[in-house]
Amino acid sequence: MRPIQAAYPAARFRRIRRSDSLRRLTQETVLTVDDLIWPIFIRDGEGVQEPISSMPGVFRLSIDMAVKAAEQAAGLGIPAICLFPYTDPSVKTETCEEAWNPDNLTNRCIRAIKAAVPDIAIMTDIALDPYNANGHDGLVRDGIILNDETIEALVRMALVQADCGADILGPSDMMDGRIGAIRTALEGAGHKDVTILSYSAKYASAFYGPFRDAVGASGALKGDKKTYQMNPGNSDEALRLIERDLREGADMVMVKPGMPYLDICRRVKDAFGVPTYAYQVSGEYAMIRGAADRGWIKGEAAMMESLLCFKRAGCDGILTYFAPEVARLLRG
Ligand SMILES: NCC(=O)CCC(=O)O
């Protein structure tokens, strides 16, 4: 598209910025409640709402409180929530079998939310890190992250989550071939309508730090995740991964983190035109919240701007810890 533009003074760009009504009328993208997926942290217990120090305003919730959060989200019109478990370190092993325990924290929480709030979509995380004694997303042997063996574990995990009622599975592990394996297994088990939102372009990022505190993985992680998560310097590779995941049966794709990777979001949307999501990750949340709490930026305005810009970059939606706050503001 090449807009035709008169020369100054026939063209004065400031005309359409002159008033709020003209600015609203000419705004190209909008943020709505429909664009939000709310990630929440869950833990064992009852009536627990435990603050996370590196993510002020975010809590670990026991299942009963997570159900309340889901009710609140549904009431605000948020279409989906995403569950991340804080797993008791005593059940973490090198073989990760807690990941496909039908009664693990996540699976109990899926069932509880489904029963109480049937209309909200429940997204889950598929990766072994919450259950792995060494903090990695895959099984490890002799210091190597095993791709194919990990996929078998991820498939088991996915099937159990689907059995429990998960609507959207989010494989976040970055193993090669997992989308195809999960899709084939879902079809085989009769879960034909379960959606896969693939973390297709997930970068090895320093912005995940507060999340690892939130799920209790910071201490456990040995080494880094650079052999499976993407190199932040790469962009063409993201397109190859997205194409691969779409061909293997992903319904929706994700770029993660968000704000430093808006160029990737735009390329993905332009190249494939599929439902495209970004994850505004914990470090991004902490930067905005931390600066706002100190009075260095206007928190509300920065939060809204950051999310609108995901839409401008081509995203159909955003996973954001700000979701309920944003929904309340958008609803006025
Ligand atoms: N698999 C989910 C994440 O790694 C979330 C990262 C974050 O919020 O920092």
The ligand as an SDF file (V2000), in Angstrom:
LIG
                    3D

  9  8  0  0  0  0  0  0  0  0999 V2000
    6.3040  -21.0550   29.5100 N   0  0  0  0  0  0  0  0  0  0  0  0
    5.8480  -19.8630   30.0740 C   0  0  0  0  0  0  0  0  0  0  0  0
    6.9410  -18.9080   30.3820 C   0  0  0  0  0  0  0  0  0  0  0  0
    8.1060  -19.2370   30.2740 O   0  0  0  0  0  0  0  0  0  0  0  0
    6.5110  -17.5090   30.8200 C   0  0  0  0  0  0  0  0  0  0  0  0
    7.6420  -16.5790   30.8740 C   0  0  0  0  0  0  0  0  0  0  0  0
    7.3970  -15.2720   31.5790 C   0  0  0  0  0  0  0  0  0  0  0  0
    6.2900  -14.7820   31.8350 O   0  0  0  0  0  0  0  0  0  0  0  0
    8.4260  -14.6920   31.8860 O   0  0  0  0  0  0  0  0  0  0  0  0
  1  2  1  0
  2  3  1  0
  3  4  2  0
  3  5  1  0
  5  6  1  0
  6  7  1  0
  7  8  2  0
  7  9  1  0
M  END
$$$$
